[in-house]
Amino acid sequence: MKVMNLPLSKTVPVKYLSHVFNNTTNSYKFYWFISILKYVKEESLHIIPLQNLVAKMISDVWYPVNYYKISFGKQDRLGDVALKIKLKSQLLVDAKEYDILAEVLRILNSSLKSDIHANLTSLIRYVPYRFLRPWFTEELRGIPDYQVNAKILQLAKQKFQNEKDLCLYRFSDELENYIEISKKWFDYLQIHNKILMDFCFWNLLSFLQKKNPNIPNIAEKLFPPQTRNLAQARGFWDLVFTEYPTLTCLYSKTPISKNDYTIDHFIPWRFVTHDLLWNLIPTPRFVNSAKSDSLPSLEIYFDNFASIQQKAFKIIFQKGKLRLLEDYSNLYYCELKDIYEMSGKEFKDRLYTTIAPLKQIAENTGFESNWVFQK
């Protein structure tokens, strides 16, 4: 993996930190360092409980794994445990961070030793040690794997005050299951927190793109969704209704009122994470709620969807509101006038070449498929 340049320092050996994500096969290193950076920034703590850091890791991976259904790979233990917690808890896919943190800490402190408890404690035993390996490459050469943690524990303590090879943190002598960040490293993490966070996410994005080569907008799916502004979409369809007052719902066939409709993402927003007009359609609120994040049956709905889209496009074009049609120009790779003059079949076929692959990829990642409205 390409190395991103980090801010230089005269007080800490940045060269070791620059290589922590080299040859990464699992996501835990990214989320471990992200958790440390958040504690340094938000709590200004240099002595941090391992349980809290692992809980933060789970909360940070929650949305990519459970909400957006991003694949972290079959061998990724962090993503896997987040999926298991969702399956066996009352947490929703869009759970709040504090609820996720509380649930992870509850499991870790429970007297019931479940498989999830074992998975979480395994992360605690494994992740903090292996993250430090770049600091001790030579010393660990040839050491059997079962001896690595003990050796890192010893070396981290030895190099905690070493001016030349100062270790990022050690395992606290005074408090069990805590890490202690060295003063000089703590200052570096605070001063350059934003750059270091970008460093983490830049590497994480590269890692996930390799695991999900066909998934759109992965960068947007690393975080909880932001409040979306559908004002442009509503303006678009409000104009359409002025010339198309008899528009009925694509799914339920019920009449739609200009004064009472919602915007549906034909391919769910949780997958595409955009509000481009060629994927939007007006529906009654009860239909949108029933469809939720399901993928509609293309066999049943696509032809009518394309017909409504083309009619809406032509109405807006005739009104001269060409700025509202940029999404279509980008999709069809041609001038708006050429799209306007397309036959119904050509318009539909070219839209299908975008919609159908998106639907298939979303289905492969776990979105409910072939949804049909039930009265």
Beta strands, then each sheet from edge to edge (+ up, - down):
strand 1: 47-49
strand 2: 169-171
strand 3: 178-181
strand 4: 262-265
strand 5: 280-283
sheet 1: 1+ 3- 2+
sheet 2: 4+ 5-
end
